[in-house]
Amino acid sequence: MFDSIHEECGLFGIYDRAGERDVALDTYLALYALQHRGQESCGIAICDEGVISHHKDLGLVSEVFTKDVLANLGQGQMAMGHVRYATTGTRSRANAQPMVINHIKGTMAVAHNGNLTNAAELREQLELTGCIFHTTSDTEVIAHIITRERLHSPSIEAAVERAMEKITGAYSLIVMSPQKIMAARDPNGFRPLCLGKLGDSWLFSSETCALDTLGASYVREVEPGEIVVIDQNGPRSIRTHCGKCPSSFCVFEFVYFARPDSVVEGASVHAARQRAGAYLAQEHPVEADVVIGVPDSGLDAALGYAKQSGIPYGVGFIKNRYIGRTFIQSTQKQRENSVRIKLNAVSETVRGKRVVMIDDSIVRGTTCARIVRLLRDAGAKEVHVRVSAPPFLYPCYFGTDIDDKNSLIANNHSVEEIAQIIGADSLGYLSLEGVRNLAPQSKCGFCSACFDGDYPVPPPRVPKKNKFEQKLKRKEETTHGE
């Protein structure tokens, strides 16, 4: 896999009060817009006259949802969709979402973005009472908890409200029952989720770029701890869990995860990344001839660096946009070749020049070293690397796949040593103060635990994957090897 941080999951939901829209097609188009958040699997669930049908599989949205598949989903008044990157759980069709659950009180579909910090304990408790699990994802734990609470609750939203008292960590949820669709965020608000409107339809989305794709208008964020329920009467809010914790939005949404044309927590991602580049230019100036960015999230930061420093901006790399995650292979030789296949340096921009290269992060350093080598091979005289985030020093337990402190290069080497390892003439990281000020117009607080170790929620007591998941992963690897 590439030496980089991988995308979060993406959520979308729609309730068409008039019953005139093709909600399956709307969800398909929205998932296309959210594809950057997850490229391992995707799924759509649709509700037609109280009956929930769904389709999900491994692959990109365009691969999984052919014209015939969309047609077979049929029409309905509600739909929800999900794109997944596995931060926990193995890469299997069973772990694809939404998950559709049939229980004694009816049917529901659940989709989730984030990681629970008490998932292992909850799963063990559930298994000891006879619950059977078919997946290794946190989403199935959430589904079991909601189902249990539904047995003693007057409504599905009351069950979700009670379930939120038991689950901890990061979660943005969309839950669909035969009569309504609802969205919920954890009390810290780690992961994004917003509310939109399109005519008589109401929409939920991880990012506003999906609303823009459909021509919908952004209404507001789903607040941390809030449950927003939409039925034939429109939206209503349950705020029992609001205000229980300080806001801890993942700052890496601004640095890397979100699309630059999205607005999250009231702030432009594009502007935040340009601001990161401007701070970098102030904190780590250098004499150079051109500023370039590593596609895609390094481009806006490079623009900001160029504007602040006065050094001309140039296109330093061309990215092959026809390679999805399915291309990425597991052998060392394939990993070495993958960078050159995905990126190519523009020699006309860098030949004989002192280059400032802006990237969003350095994890283990191997990919960054290969990218620096691309610039050297293209004739760059000097390469000065600037990173639009602080050094990664701590694991993330809230939905980002930084799970091993020992594998992080910044934990084992000084900045000067890292510069030497990646082959750069100099290296500079954005400061903690800088990253915390990327979106000054946003009213949310930020989680920066992967940089400073200050976890808003206690880390899990069982951080390692359970035995079932390890066994399943070994079985799948053996099967793929055959």
C-alpha positions, 0 to 999 in steps of 0.5 A: 500500500502507499505510504500515506493516510487513507480515506475515511468512509463516505455517507449519503442519505435522501428522503424524497417527501414528494416521491418524485425523484429517482433516489437510487440514481441520486445516491449513486451520483452522490457516492461518485462525489464521495468516492475519494473517501473510500474505494474498497467497497460501496453499497446502496439501500433503498426503501420502497413502500416499507420494504428495504432492498440493497446491493453492495460489493467490493469495488468502485461505485462505477464498477459495482453499480451498473445500469442493470444493478441500479434498475433492479434496485427499483424506486422508493422514497428513501435511499442511503449509500456508503463508500468504504475504506477499511480502517478496521475490519478486513477487505471483504464483501461482508464488511461492505455497507449499508448493513440491512438488519431484519429483527422482530420489530422490523427492518433497518439499514445502517451505515457508519463512518469512524471507529468505536473505542469500545467495539471490542468490549461491546462485541465480546459482551454481545457474543456472550449473550448469543449474538452472532456476527458475520463481519469484523466491522464496528458497524455490526456492533452498532447495529446489534446495540440499536436492535437490542435497544429497539426491543424496549424503545417506542421508536427507532430514533429512541433506540438510536438515542439509547444506543449512543449511551453505550457506544464511544469513540467516533461515529457518524451514522445514517440509519433507515427504517421503513418509515424514516431516515436519520443521521447521528454524530458522536458527542465529540463530532469527530467525523463530518455529516451535514444536512441539505435540501433539494426541493421537497427532498432532505439529504444527509452527506459526509461532505457538501460536494455531494450536495453540489453534485445534485444541485442541493443546497447546504442547510447546516451541519448535524451537530455533535451528539445530535440525531436528526430524524426525517419523515413525511413531516420533515426534519426534527432534532433530538439533542439529548447528547449535545453539549456533553463533550468538547467539540473534537473535529478531526483536523485532518479532514481539512488537511487531507480527507475532504475534497477541496470544493467541500465546506466542512464545519462552516469552513472552505477546505480549499481555503484551509489548505491554502492557509496551511501553505501560507503558514508553512511559508512563514514558518519554513522559508527557503530560497527557491525557483518554483513551488509544486504540490503533490496531487491532490491535497498538496496542490492547494497548500502549494498555492498558499505557499507560493502566494505567501512566499512570492515564489512562482507556482508550477505544475510539478506532477501529473497524476494518472487518474485512471488507477483506483485502489484496486491497482495497489498491490502487496509485493515490495516490487509492485509498491516500488513501481506504483509511485511511478505509475501513479505520478510522473514529474513534469521535467519542464517545470523542475529541470535545473531548478530549486524546488519546494515540494508540498505534501500533506503528510509523511507516514513511513517516508518510503513514498515521499522518498520515491517522489523526491527521487522522481524530481531528482531524476527529472532534473531538479537541482534542489528539493525542499520538502514542506509538509502541510501537517505536523509530524505523526507521532501517535496512533489514531483510534477514531477512524484513520489507519494510523495504528502503529506508533513504531511505524511512524518515521517521526517517532524514530528520527529527527527532522534532519534525519528524515530529510536525509532519509527521503533525499531532501535538501531540507524539510519543514512541517507545519506547526501544531499552532498552524494546523489548529488555525486552518479554519478560524471561521469554524466554531468547532474544536479540533482533535489533533491527537495523532500529532500531540497525543491529547486524545479527547476520548480514552484510547481503547483498552483492546487496541489490537484486532480480535482473534476472529478478524485475524483468522479471517484475514489469514484465510482471505490472504490464503484464498487470494494467493491461490 
